Amino acid sequence: MNKNEATIETLNDLIQINNDRILGFENALKELKDQDGSLRTLFTGLIGDSQNFKMALATEVAALGHDIATGTSTSGKLHRTWLDVKAAFSSHSKKSILEECEFGEDAINDAYKKAIADEDTVAYIKDILVEQQTALQQAHDQVKALRDSIEN
Protein backbone atom coordinates (compact mmCIF):
# COMPACT_ATOMS: atom_id res chain seq x y z
CA MET A 1 0.00 0.00 0.00
CA ASN A 2 1.41 3.39 -0.92
CA LYS A 3 1.44 6.43 1.35
CA ASN A 4 -1.58 8.00 -0.38
CA GLU A 5 -3.69 4.84 0.03
CA ALA A 6 -2.62 4.50 3.67
CA THR A 7 -3.58 8.12 4.33
CA ILE A 8 -7.01 7.61 2.75
CA GLU A 9 -7.57 4.45 4.78
CA THR A 10 -6.58 6.27 7.99
CA LEU A 11 -8.85 9.22 7.23
CA ASN A 12 -11.80 6.96 6.41
CA ASP A 13 -11.24 5.01 9.63
CA LEU A 14 -11.29 8.26 11.61
CA ILE A 15 -14.46 9.37 9.80
CA GLN A 16 -16.13 6.13 10.90
CA ILE A 17 -14.86 6.52 14.45
CA ASN A 18 -16.30 10.03 14.54
CA ASN A 19 -19.60 8.52 13.35
CA ASP A 20 -19.34 6.13 16.32
CA ARG A 21 -18.77 9.07 18.64
CA ILE A 22 -21.77 10.96 17.27
CA LEU A 23 -24.01 7.93 17.67
CA GLY A 24 -22.64 7.26 21.16
CA PHE A 25 -23.42 10.79 22.35
CA GLU A 26 -26.84 10.68 20.66
CA ASN A 27 -27.56 7.49 22.63
CA ALA A 28 -26.28 9.11 25.81
CA LEU A 29 -28.62 12.07 25.23
CA LYS A 30 -31.57 9.65 25.17
CA GLU A 31 -30.57 8.35 28.61
CA LEU A 32 -30.34 11.76 30.29
CA LYS A 33 -33.09 13.09 32.49
CA ASP A 34 -34.79 16.45 31.98
CA GLN A 35 -32.76 18.05 34.78
CA ASP A 36 -29.48 17.14 33.05
CA GLY A 37 -29.51 20.25 30.85
CA SER A 38 -25.82 21.04 31.20
CA LEU A 39 -24.90 17.52 30.08
CA ARG A 40 -27.31 17.82 27.15
CA THR A 41 -25.54 21.01 26.11
CA LEU A 42 -22.11 19.38 26.46
CA PHE A 43 -23.05 16.24 24.54
CA THR A 44 -24.73 18.26 21.78
CA GLY A 45 -21.58 20.37 21.45
CA LEU A 46 -19.39 17.27 21.26
CA ILE A 47 -21.64 15.85 18.53
CA GLY A 48 -21.14 19.10 16.61
CA ASP A 49 -17.37 18.83 17.08
CA SER A 50 -17.32 15.33 15.60
CA GLN A 51 -19.48 16.46 12.69
CA ASN A 52 -16.94 19.21 12.00
CA PHE A 53 -14.02 16.79 12.37
CA LYS A 54 -15.72 14.41 9.95
CA MET A 55 -16.23 17.16 7.39
CA ALA A 56 -12.58 18.21 7.56
CA LEU A 57 -11.43 14.61 7.14
CA ALA A 58 -13.91 13.97 4.32
CA THR A 59 -12.67 17.08 2.52
CA GLU A 60 -9.16 15.62 2.53
CA VAL A 61 -10.36 12.22 1.29
CA ALA A 62 -12.28 13.90 -1.53
CA ALA A 63 -9.27 16.07 -2.40
CA LEU A 64 -7.24 12.89 -2.74
CA GLY A 65 -9.86 11.65 -5.22
CA HIS A 66 -11.39 8.82 -3.22
CA ASP A 67 -14.76 7.84 -1.79
CA ILE A 68 -15.60 8.97 1.70
CA ALA A 69 -16.45 6.31 4.27
CA THR A 70 -19.95 6.20 5.64
CA GLY A 71 -21.37 4.28 8.54
CA THR A 72 -19.58 3.33 11.70
CA SER A 73 -16.60 1.15 12.51
CA THR A 74 -16.91 -2.52 13.33
CA SER A 75 -15.36 -1.95 16.75
CA GLY A 76 -17.79 0.90 17.35
CA LYS A 77 -20.73 -1.33 16.48
CA LEU A 78 -19.44 -3.97 18.87
CA HIS A 79 -19.02 -1.38 21.61
CA ARG A 80 -22.54 -0.01 21.09
CA THR A 81 -23.95 -3.54 21.20
CA TRP A 82 -22.16 -4.08 24.49
CA LEU A 83 -23.56 -0.80 25.77
CA ASP A 84 -27.07 -1.86 24.80
CA VAL A 85 -26.67 -5.10 26.73
CA LYS A 86 -25.20 -3.30 29.71
CA ALA A 87 -27.97 -0.69 29.57
CA ALA A 88 -30.57 -3.38 30.13
CA PHE A 89 -29.02 -4.01 33.53
CA SER A 90 -27.73 -0.62 34.57
CA SER A 91 -29.37 2.17 36.47
CA HIS A 92 -28.84 4.77 33.72
CA SER A 93 -27.34 6.98 36.35
CA LYS A 94 -25.58 10.13 35.29
CA LYS A 95 -22.32 8.61 36.51
CA SER A 96 -22.74 5.42 34.45
CA ILE A 97 -23.57 7.48 31.36
CA LEU A 98 -20.44 9.57 31.87
CA GLU A 99 -18.36 6.43 32.45
CA GLU A 100 -19.45 5.04 29.10
CA CYS A 101 -18.84 8.38 27.40
CA GLU A 102 -15.35 8.47 28.88
CA PHE A 103 -14.73 4.95 27.58
CA GLY A 104 -15.72 6.14 24.10
CA GLU A 105 -13.51 9.21 24.42
CA ASP A 106 -10.59 6.95 25.35
CA ALA A 107 -11.19 4.90 22.20
CA ILE A 108 -11.31 7.85 19.80
CA ASN A 109 -8.24 9.42 21.42
CA ASP A 110 -6.33 6.16 20.98
CA ALA A 111 -7.34 5.98 17.30
CA TYR A 112 -6.12 9.53 16.70
CA LYS A 113 -2.84 8.90 18.53
CA LYS A 114 -2.18 5.84 16.36
CA ALA A 115 -2.98 7.77 13.19
CA ILE A 116 -0.68 10.62 14.22
CA ALA A 117 2.13 8.20 15.07
CA ASP A 118 1.73 6.27 11.79
CA GLU A 119 4.75 6.99 9.59
CA ASP A 120 2.55 6.74 6.48
CA THR A 121 0.35 9.65 7.57
CA VAL A 122 1.51 12.68 5.62
CA ALA A 123 2.62 15.79 7.52
CA TYR A 124 -0.20 18.16 6.61
CA ILE A 125 -2.77 15.50 7.57
CA LYS A 126 -0.95 14.98 10.88
CA ASP A 127 -1.38 18.70 11.56
CA ILE A 128 -5.15 18.37 11.10
CA LEU A 129 -5.23 15.26 13.28
CA VAL A 130 -3.16 16.85 16.06
CA GLU A 131 -5.56 19.80 16.18
CA GLN A 132 -8.59 17.50 16.34
CA GLN A 133 -6.96 15.19 18.89
CA THR A 134 -6.20 18.15 21.14
CA ALA A 135 -9.90 19.03 21.17
CA LEU A 136 -10.81 15.38 21.74
CA GLN A 137 -8.44 15.16 24.71
CA GLN A 138 -10.00 18.30 26.21
CA ALA A 139 -13.46 16.75 25.77
CA HIS A 140 -12.25 13.54 27.41
CA ASP A 141 -10.85 15.47 30.35
CA GLN A 142 -14.11 17.39 30.74
CA VAL A 143 -16.21 14.20 30.70
CA LYS A 144 -13.83 12.54 33.17
CA ALA A 145 -13.93 15.54 35.52
CA LEU A 146 -17.74 15.52 35.46
CA ARG A 147 -17.76 11.78 36.14
CA ASP A 148 -15.33 12.18 39.01
CA SER A 149 -17.43 14.96 40.51
CA ILE A 150 -20.45 12.69 40.96
CA GLU A 151 -20.63 10.80 44.21
CA ASN A 152 -21.85 7.21 44.16
C-alpha positions in Angstrom: 0.0 0.0 0.0 1.4 3.4 -0.9 1.4 6.4 1.3 -1.6 8.0 -0.4 -3.7 4.8 0.0 -2.6 4.5 3.7 -3.6 8.1 4.3 -7.0 7.6 2.8 -7.6 4.4 4.8 -6.6 6.3 8.0 -8.9 9.2 7.2 -11.8 7.0 6.4 -11.2 5.0 9.6 -11.3 8.3 11.6 -14.5 9.4 9.8 -16.1 6.1 10.9 -14.9 6.5 14.5 -16.3 10.0 14.5 -19.6 8.5 13.4 -19.3 6.1 16.3 -18.8 9.1 18.6 -21.8 11.0 17.3 -24.0 7.9 17.7 -22.6 7.3 21.2 -23.4 10.8 22.3 -26.8 10.7 20.7 -27.6 7.5 22.6 -26.3 9.1 25.8 -28.6 12.1 25.2 -31.6 9.7 25.2 -30.6 8.3 28.6 -30.3 11.8 30.3 -33.1 13.1 32.5 -34.8 16.5 32.0 -32.8 18.1 34.8 -29.5 17.1 33.0 -29.5 20.2 30.9 -25.8 21.0 31.2 -24.9 17.5 30.1 -27.3 17.8 27.2 -25.5 21.0 26.1 -22.1 19.4 26.5 -23.0 16.2 24.5 -24.7 18.3 21.8 -21.6 20.4 21.5 -19.4 17.3 21.3 -21.6 15.8 18.5 -21.1 19.1 16.6 -17.4 18.8 17.1 -17.3 15.3 15.6 -19.5 16.5 12.7 -16.9 19.2 12.0 -14.0 16.8 12.4 -15.7 14.4 9.9 -16.2 17.2 7.4 -12.6 18.2 7.6 -11.4 14.6 7.1 -13.9 14.0 4.3 -12.7 17.1 2.5 -9.2 15.6 2.5 -10.4 12.2 1.3 -12.3 13.9 -1.5 -9.3 16.1 -2.4 -7.2 12.9 -2.7 -9.9 11.7 -5.2 -11.4 8.8 -3.2 -14.8 7.8 -1.8 -15.6 9.0 1.7 -16.4 6.3 4.3 -19.9 6.2 5.6 -21.4 4.3 8.5 -19.6 3.3 11.7 -16.6 1.2 12.5 -16.9 -2.5 13.3 -15.4 -1.9 16.7 -17.8 0.9 17.3 -20.7 -1.3 16.5 -19.4 -4.0 18.9 -19.0 -1.4 21.6 -22.5 0.0 21.1 -24.0 -3.5 21.2 -22.2 -4.1 24.5 -23.6 -0.8 25.8 -27.1 -1.9 24.8 -26.7 -5.1 26.7 -25.2 -3.3 29.7 -28.0 -0.7 29.6 -30.6 -3.4 30.1 -29.0 -4.0 33.5 -27.7 -0.6 34.6 -29.4 2.2 36.5 -28.8 4.8 33.7 -27.3 7.0 36.4 -25.6 10.1 35.3 -22.3 8.6 36.5 -22.7 5.4 34.5 -23.6 7.5 31.4 -20.4 9.6 31.9 -18.4 6.4 32.4 -19.5 5.0 29.1 -18.8 8.4 27.4 -15.3 8.5 28.9 -14.7 4.9 27.6 -15.7 6.1 24.1 -13.5 9.2 24.4 -10.6 6.9 25.3 -11.2 4.9 22.2 -11.3 7.9 19.8 -8.2 9.4 21.4 -6.3 6.2 21.0 -7.3 6.0 17.3 -6.1 9.5 16.7 -2.8 8.9 18.5 -2.2 5.8 16.4 -3.0 7.8 13.2 -0.7 10.6 14.2 2.1 8.2 15.1 1.7 6.3 11.8 4.7 7.0 9.6 2.6 6.7 6.5 0.3 9.7 7.6 1.5 12.7 5.6 2.6 15.8 7.5 -0.2 18.2 6.6 -2.8 15.5 7.6 -0.9 15.0 10.9 -1.4 18.7 11.6 -5.2 18.4 11.1 -5.2 15.3 13.3 -3.2 16.8 16.1 -5.6 19.8 16.2 -8.6 17.5 16.3 -7.0 15.2 18.9 -6.2 18.1 21.1 -9.9 19.0 21.2 -10.8 15.4 21.7 -8.4 15.2 24.7 -10.0 18.3 26.2 -13.5 16.7 25.8 -12.2 13.5 27.4 -10.9 15.5 30.4 -14.1 17.4 30.7 -16.2 14.2 30.7 -13.8 12.5 33.2 -13.9 15.5 35.5 -17.7 15.5 35.5 -17.8 11.8 36.1 -15.3 12.2 39.0 -17.4 15.0 40.5 -20.5 12.7 41.0 -20.6 10.8 44.2 -21.8 7.2 44.2 
